[in-house]
């Protein structure tokens, strides 16, 4: 049986379409996941295939955190907002240096290895990009916490 070029191309296109559809779908979830062995652990953790939060691009120089997709107060590092004026730099850890100079007693240069020798400290802080409002939204004036939270005992009214 002789196959025409048209039939061959149509068949190949169908196979490609089926393969693309299968690759785009997440793996089948078993009816009872407790009865099936899971995949082995990996050196680097990954999100579940059904979780797909992504940064929100804002032009070529920044991106926003998808707060609506997060649960909790700690933002994963891969979803943290970005703001840069000259692109994201590629840094070579072997040649990286940090120069501390100016109003210091002794200017000092640290390598990345020098910095890693210092004790690590973990802290939770709030960071907000100064461009979140883009200059188009007026910010509401917020009174200082000390006055808003509790009036001074010497004052009869709050300002």
C-alpha positions, 0 to 999 in steps of 0.5 A: 500500500502506497502512502501519499505525502498528504496522509503522512503529514496529516498522520504526523501532525496528529501524533505531534498534537497528541504528544503535546496534549499529553505533555501539557497535562499533569500526571494522572492522580491515582484514585487513592494516593495512599495505595501507590508509591510516590516519586523519590525525593529530589536534591531540590524541592519543587512545588506540586504540579497543580501549584503554578504561581508566577511573578506578575511582569511589569515591563522589562524592569520589574515584577510583582509578587502574586499575593493572591496565590500565596498563603502565609506571610513568608514569600518564597524567594522565586516569587519575591518582587524584582526591581532592576534598572539594568537587568538581573546581573550574572554574578561569579561567586569566585570573583565577587567582592563587597567594598565597604568605604566612606564614613568608616574608620578603615575601608575593607574589601570582602570576598563572598567566602569572607562574608560566608564565614560570618555567623548567619542570622535569620530575621523576618522583615517586611519589604515593599517595592517603592514602585508598588503605587507607580506614582499614580495613586495617592497614598493615604497619610498614616499617623505615627503608630505612637499617636494612632495606637494610644493618645498621650496621657498629657493630651486630651484629644488625638490629632 
